[in-house]
Amino acid sequence: MMSDSAKDRALHSLRKKGGLSPLSGLEFHRREVQARSKDSVSSVSYVDEPSQRDEISRLTVRMENTYQLGPMKHFPMVIINCILKDVLTNYLQEEKYKPELCRQMTKTLSEVIKTQVKELMIPRYKLIVVTHIGQLKDQSLFIGSRCLWDPKSDTVSSYIFRNSSLFALASVYAVYSE
Amino acid sequence: MEEYHRHCDEVGFNADEAHNIVKECVDGVLGGEDYNQNNINQWTASIVEQSLTHLVKLGKAYKYIVTCAVVQRSAYGFHTASSCFWDTTSDGTCTIRWENRTMNCIVNVFAIAIVL
């Protein structure tokens, strides 16, 4: 039986300069209601509005050559692993799966992890943090990713956390900005 | 004074184009199939690799990260979120949701510009 049509809003790239982060939350939550099932909708929780001033400033940005071929300081993956492990364990150790809680938790976790990684202040690196939380039952799922980048300078790190009722996977992608 | 020329006509990531490309890839791999634990590894790899290949064929100066999550359709919840720290004028993201009778598929594409 087809479920109700769900709104689907992809996150559009922002026009505001300064590296402010867009946050996107997508959820699938299915609840059996008698014989029917419902899909919940995807939602964007935080988007900056474009401003006119930025249209003008965008056109006049010029970058000078740095003559730098690679990163001066590589991304410390060991520290990232520790950050992921600590954040996931602290936030989720005592939690049980609840739809509303986990919906908010994914967004919160992404922001927290990103903030902590930013504090390392590794220069010229762009970050992407992806978090998945799911209910731990008998369903099956598979998550995979591929990246097209420069393996000498760019890296990825991920951590899976499990407790009795839920699982969480957090990945951090660090891309060198040439 | 040196002139700085932009090689591409448009500024920023074209999310609609990427959306169409990836949707076609997912339709091609998963269309008409039922969830099967033996094949899921291969399907996910195909979706991601084909998407990447097609995105590269656009010829734009971007680094791409493509993630794919395939979940068996069940009464159990699943949530995804992402947070990015980048230059919002040149980088972008696009998310594709696809479903059929037995499974849900979420594909995220992140594109980070290479400044030439």
Interface residues (C-beta under 8 A of the other chain):
Chain A: A6 D8 A10 L11 H12 S13 L14 R15 K16 K17 G18 G19 L20 S21 P22 L23 S24 G25 L26 E27 F28 H29 R30 R31 E32 S37 S42 D48 D54 R58 R62 M63 Y97 P99 C102 R103 M105 T106 K107 L109 S110 E111 I113 K114 K118 K126 L127 I128 V129 V130 T131 H132 I133 G134 Q135 K137 D138 Q139 S140 L141 F142 I143 G144 S145 R146 C147 L148 W149 D150 D154 S171 Y173 V175 S177 E178
Chain B: Y4 V11 G12 F13 A15 H19 Y35 Q37 I40 N41 T44 A45 V48 E49 L52 L55 V56 K63 Y64 I65 V66 T67 C68 A69 V70 V71 Q72 R73 S74 A75 Y76 G77 F78 H79 T80 A81 S82 S83 C84 F85 W86 D87 T88 T89 D91 G92 T93 C94 T95 I96 R97 N104 I106 N108 F110 I112 I114 V115
